[in-house]
Amino acid sequence: MDIMLELDRISVSYPVARARQHVIQGLSLDLAAGQIACLLGASGCGKTTVLRAIAGFEPLDEGAIRVAGRLVSSPGAQVAPEHRRVGMMFQDYALFPHLSIRQNVAFGLRRMAAGPREACVDRMLELVGLRALGDRYPHELSGGQQQRVALARALAPEPDLLLLDEPFSNLDVDAREKLAYELRDILKSAGRTALVVTHNQAEAFAIADRIGIMQCQCLAQWDTPYGLHHHPATPEIADFIRRESLLARRATACLRGGPEALEVLDDGPGGTGSA
Amino acid sequence: MIRLSWSSRQQARLWHSGMLLAGLAVLAPVLSLLVLAVQGSPGHWTHLLDHVLPHAFVQTVILLAGVGVLSAALGVGGAWLVTAYDFPGRTTLSWALMLPLAVPTYIVAYAYLDILHPIGPVQGAVRWVLGYDSPRDFRLPDLRNLPGAILLMGFVLYPYVYLTTRSMFATQAASLIEASRLLGHGPRSTFFRVVLPLARPALAVGLSLVLLETLNDIGASEFLGIQTLTVSVYTTWISRSDLAGAAQIALLMLCLVIALIAAERQGRRRLRYSAGRRAHPLQPRPLHGAAAWLAALLAAAPIVVGFLVPAAYLLEQTVGRLLQEGPPSAQLLHAGLNTVGISLVAMLITLFLGLVVAWSAHIMVRPQPWQRALPRLATLGYALPGTVLAIGLLFPVTAMDHGLAWLRDHLGLESMRLVLMGSPLVLAVAYAIRFLTISVGSIEAGLMRVAPSMEQAARLLNETLNGTLRRVHLPLLKPALATAALLVFVDSMKELSATLLLRPMNFETLATWLYGEAARGTYEEGAIAALGIVLAGLVPLIALARLQQQTHHGHHA
């Protein structure tokens, strides 16, 4: 299988009061073409910085980043973001407020002739189910619709790699699960390789082929959801996964109101995690 | 309880009548201008149409276009430089780029005419370097033409654009720019397709202020020999004693003003879009080596041209003059006292009217559309060029004088005509109309920060409307009132175009003193007067910088 994204022992640091504070240290991972991977971890553990380094907004102290076999980042050498063939869906969606939905989606297609460009915009809007809303402006859409426009815009130039930063954090809890499966279907039908960052385990397990657990600036485990669940590498990871999935089970059980609810509720400690 | 609410309603009615009167005061000059212009004899009009208007109109439009383009380039360029990049001295420069605001257009023209005089220091130095002996062999291009006026005015007026666009850039979400980069647009394309369109509303606001200020200018155009509409109004009235003709030109200027305001409204449509709540702001990109020094140089250039050189010149002239001739003349000191006195009176009137308008608008319950438009109308005076306002005020003020005289005649008091017109009070009235928008704006912003629940609590504790204003709002409004007072005072000190036309005989302010000297070509004590105006203009800038520093530190805490 082709390797689409390769992070080779990358380190990133920020200057803090004349010293440098490491945000990522010696992180490595490979992602095969067509796969969807998730970086999972508590907030502030450097997940978003990994995405920004891959996009070319953070310079590397050490290591190398390759996209589709091409070296794009190494200490002292950076390919500009616009030349990386990497797309990104931002946490706040970053839709251009002065452009209509169609113009937003077409923004990355300026080298295309007008005819094919319009056809491509139509196709993208069709894919995310917003064909009818092309002439509206971002502030006229709901949060879920904005998210889909952001996805269509990022997919339109057919990037080698798509980065998604907390794609569901701005949505209602009710909408999240539905949209997570929808997002997976869209990405798979478009045949894209994607790296998603989230702090929500349920989302990660819903969409990912591979999950990376990030703990204190490093990748603690990089595995399939099955492997992660059944063979956690460390007791901390086991605890992390158990606590979170317990919460998820409890929530579903409560919603369904079945007999399971009481049983799960009696299940004991660990109810203080972040859901 | 019933009695109490009744009295509050009466109080509210009083406030609203006050606002109506303020609105009329602003409208009166415009209406009287219309009447005056219509009365003009046809003979005059054809003379104006043939000989004065076309030339003055074209000169004015070219001046507006040139100053607009130059100040937009300097303002937007400076704002983007200090927002998007990090280089040595960035913090200082981002503050110092406001400094030219302290230099009125007529002072920058006054200073540069002397600095760049053929036998002045700069041309002398250039000749010395190039090896020429006399001004007849070599001289730099003359400043006294349209390009010279555009250059000088652009370099002191750009801070209006700089201030409005910089705050827009600072709040713009960095993710929008990053998204554009990832979608294949390089830095330049991103600037023109994302950054600039998003800053357009701010650019429209800043640019309209620049253009209104250009239209208002009388000193710089006259010193540099540009026959603009404003200068034509002045010469038609003062030199040719043709009031109707002057009113007709003023009316034409009013049309230009209305066009400008309409363009501004059009330009800031869809202002509603704002950055997302969680968006992180743009982080400046560090520059190194030559690029960093080039950036610092580019950001420093407008400050040097628009502030440092003229200010240093005025300081040097003032010190030299004081050392040689001793203390300034009694007349100049008197002009200084006049300036401070009339500015204080104008400040008090403006603050009072501002409070009336802002508070009345605040306490309106379910206002009619025309009632909601009143506060906006009352603040439109800022858009009236000083000369237009002066001509418009003639008729209403004289009418009031006649009314007062009639009253005194009937009361059997000693009759004295022209109480307002013959006294400096008319200046204070003109300043109040022009600068009312400043006080209304700051007081409205201050009122917005008072939680409605606080007001409701006071009312439920049996306090009347006026009592609530006195005991709750006024104490909380102190900072807003202080800001407004400072700004109105300084703007009144700088005012020249209305002052020239409306001042009583032998009443000099620092600005008219400077104008007189420059018009006569006698550079004597003008520099001292100019330095006084510039120093006064620095005070609000320093206060603003301190305020920004405080909020800056507040964010980090």
HADDOCK unambig.tbl for C-alpha pairs under 7 A between the chains (distance, minus, plus):
assign (segid A and resid 81 and name CA) (segid B and resid 181 and name CA) 5.71 0.50 0.50
assign (segid A and resid 81 and name CA) (segid B and resid 182 and name CA) 5.36 0.50 0.50
assign (segid A and resid 82 and name CA) (segid B and resid 181 and name CA) 4.78 0.50 0.50
assign (segid A and resid 82 and name CA) (segid B and resid 182 and name CA) 4.78 0.50 0.50
assign (segid A and resid 82 and name CA) (segid B and resid 183 and name CA) 6.20 0.50 0.50
assign (segid A and resid 82 and name CA) (segid B and resid 184 and name CA) 4.02 0.50 0.50
assign (segid A and resid 82 and name CA) (segid B and resid 185 and name CA) 5.75 0.50 0.50
assign (segid A and resid 82 and name CA) (segid B and resid 186 and name CA) 6.13 0.50 0.50
assign (segid A and resid 83 and name CA) (segid B and resid 184 and name CA) 6.43 0.50 0.50
assign (segid A and resid 86 and name CA) (segid B and resid 182 and name CA) 6.44 0.50 0.50
assign (segid A and resid 87 and name CA) (segid B and resid 182 and name CA) 5.84 0.50 0.50
assign (segid A and resid 87 and name CA) (segid B and resid 183 and name CA) 6.85 0.50 0.50
assign (segid A and resid 90 and name CA) (segid B and resid 175 and name CA) 6.96 0.50 0.50
assign (segid A and resid 92 and name CA) (segid B and resid 276 and name CA) 6.70 0.50 0.50
assign (segid A and resid 92 and name CA) (segid B and resid 278 and name CA) 6.90 0.50 0.50
assign (segid A and resid 92 and name CA) (segid B and resid 279 and name CA) 6.40 0.50 0.50
assign (segid A and resid 94 and name CA) (segid B and resid 175 and name CA) 5.54 0.50 0.50
assign (segid A and resid 94 and name CA) (segid B and resid 176 and name CA) 4.88 0.50 0.50
assign (segid A and resid 94 and name CA) (segid B and resid 179 and name CA) 6.67 0.50 0.50
assign (segid A and resid 95 and name CA) (segid B and resid 176 and name CA) 6.86 0.50 0.50
assign (segid A and resid 96 and name CA) (segid B and resid 176 and name CA) 6.58 0.50 0.50
assign (segid A and resid 97 and name CA) (segid B and resid 273 and name CA) 6.18 0.50 0.50
assign (segid A and resid 98 and name CA) (segid B and resid 198 and name CA) 6.73 0.50 0.50
assign (segid A and resid 107 and name CA) (segid B and resid 183 and name CA) 6.90 0.50 0.50
assign (segid A and resid 108 and name CA) (segid B and resid 183 and name CA) 4.35 0.50 0.50
assign (segid A and resid 108 and name CA) (segid B and resid 184 and name CA) 5.90 0.50 0.50
